[in-house]
């Protein structure tokens, strides 16, 4: 069964907009677990506009499900944070400092030396390492050559094309997912997955290990409540 990891960045964004500690990010992470999420994802950025490094340190010892930290590993403070808190998984994302949200995957061929060093560093601490990639088979093959354990497919294009035809939208993702499996890599997916398009994705690519979803879950929770929303997403995954 594909696991659901809830990205709680948007909860931190709401907190930071007002100051103080409402909503409580740590409480939200624990509630996500209580409501059935099988993982918690955070993506700290240098400007700490949502999740802060202090949040990561506070959350880590309290949750019992999988903890996934994603971010740009060219920032030394991010690498230091990951090595300090030792999450279950680190997802390497090449987002620029001023990016509103992640918007591209790694070129695992061009940056093979950098990514290989990072994979070795994190794996030496027992941290599963996933590389964020675009739906290009060569990028999955490159990630395997770097020593990654998994790749995470950047699914923004899938979500954008899904209303125009699910089969067309998934075609490139299915191709790269097959390439990743042939390379012995685990498979994650994330970005713009939603109640509309999630079930088709995991049904078509049933060996997807994990989906990481934040914006859509927190947005749906405004209308449905967090518990019902998480249960709805788990229900979509179960449809496969």
N, C-alpha and C positions, 0 to 999 in steps of 0.2 A: 504493500500500500504506500502510495506517495504520501510523504509527511508534509504537514502544513507548518511553516515557520512564519510567525507574525512579526512584521517590521513595525516597531513602535516609535519610529522617528516623528511621525505626525503628532503623536500625543505630546512629545517634548516641544514641538513647534508651538502648539497651543499654550503650553505652560510658559514658554519663553516670551510669548507675545505680551503677556500680562505681568510677568515677574512672579516671584513667590514659588510655591510648589503645588499649584492647582492647575491642571490635574497632576496627580502624583505618578510619575513615570514608573517607579519601582512597583507601586501597587498595581498599575496597569499590566506590567509584565507578569506579576503573580496571578492576576485575574485571567489573563490570556491562557496561562497554564491550567488554571482551575476550570476554565470553560472548554478545554480540550485541545488547545494548540500543542503541537508536538515539538515546537521550537520557538525561540525568540531571536529576532535579528535586530541588530543596531548598526547604524552607519554614522559614526562620529566623523565630523569634518573639522578642519583646523579652526574655523571661525565659531564652532560650537553653536551654530544657529538652531540646532535642534538637540540631538543627543550630545551630552557633554561627556568628557572623559571621566568626570566624577560619577556620572550615571552608570557608566560601564563598570567601574570599580564597585559601585554599590550593588548593582544587579547580579553580578557574577556569582557571589557565594550564596545567593538566596534562591535562585531558580534550580529546578531539578530536571527540566527538559533540556534539549540541546541548545547551546548558546552559540550563535553565529555572529561574528563581527566582520563587517565588510568596510572596505575603504581603500584609499590610494596608498600603496606601500612605498611610494617614492618619498613620502613624508616620514621622516625618521621618528617623529613623536608617535605616529600611528603604529609603526613597527614595535617601538618600545612598549606601547600600551598592550598590544597583542601578546607580546612575550611576557609581560607582567601578569596579566589576568588569565592567560592560557585558556581560551575558549575551546569548545569542541571543534569548531571550524572557523577558518578565516577565509573570506572571499576577497580576492584581489581585484579591485575595480579601478580603471584608469581615469577617474573623473577629474576634471580640472578644478582648480581651487574655487572658481566662480561659477561652477555649474549649478543650476537650480536643482537638477537631479541627474542621475547617471544617464549618459546618452551615447555610449559606445563601448564596445568590448576591446580587449587587448589584441594587438598584432603579436601573436605568440612566436612568430618567426623572427620578426625584427627585434623583439625584446627578449629573445631566448636566454641570453646570458643573465640579464637582470632577474627574470622570472625564475630561472633555475636556482640562482643564489637564494632567492626569497623562499622558494619551496623547500630547499634544503634547511634553511634557518628555522622555518616554522615546523617542519616535520621532525626536526631534531628535538623539539619540545613536545612532540606527540600531538601536534595540532593538524587536523585534516585540512588540506589546502585545496581551495577551489579557485579557478581562474574564470573571470567573467569574459565571455566571448560573443561575438556576433555569429549569426547562423551560417558559418563557412566551414566546411569539413577540414580544410587545411589548418584552421585555427585550433580545432580539437586535436588534430594530430600534433600540432606544435605544443599544445599544453601537455600532452602525454610526454613529449620529448623533454619538457622542462621538469618533469617529475611530479606534476600535480596529481592529486587523488581524484578530483572531480573538475568538471567545468559547469558554470552556470550560463545558460543561454539567455541572452538579452532579448526579451520577448516583446519589445515595444512595437516592432513591425508586425508581428503576429496579431497583436491586439488591434492595431490600426486597420489591418486588412481583413480581419475576421468578419465584419458586417458585410463585406462584399463577396465573401465566399470562404467558408472554413477550409476547404480542401486546398485552395490556392494559398491561403494564409499559412497553413501548416507545412507546406511542401518542403521549403528550405530547412525548416526545423527538424523535420523527420529525417532528412538526409544527414544533417550534422549529428543528430542524436544517434543514428546508426554508426557513423564514423567514430563517435566517442565510445560507444559500446565495443566496437571492434578493437579500439586501442586500450580497452580495459579500464576506462574512466567511469566513475560515477557521474550521474547527471542531475543537475539542479536547473531550475528555471525561475525567472523573475522579471518583473517590470510590466505594469499595466494588465496583469492577469486579474480577472474579475469574475463575478458570478455569471456573467454572460458567456465568457470564453474558456473558463477553466476546465470544465468537464470534458470538452472536446479535446483539449490539449493532452490531458493525462490519459484519456481513453485511446488516443492515437499513438501516444508515446508512453505506454504503460510502465516502462522501466525508469521513468522519472523518479528519482529518489526523494526530491524535496522541491516544493515551491515556496518562494519567499514573497509575501504579499503585505504591503503596508497601506499605501494610499487608498486603494479601493476598500479594504477592510475598515479602516477608520472612517472613511466617508459613509459607507453603508451603516456603520454603527451609530451614526447620528440619527438615522431613521429607525433602525431596527434594535438598537442596543448591542453592546459588545458580545454578550453571551449568544444571543440568537444569530448574530452575524457569523461568529466563528463556527457555530454549528451548521449554518447554511453552507459555508465554504467546505467544511468537512463532508457535508452531504454531496456537494458537487464532485469532490474527489472520489467519493464512494461510488458514483454513478458509472465509473469506468468498468 
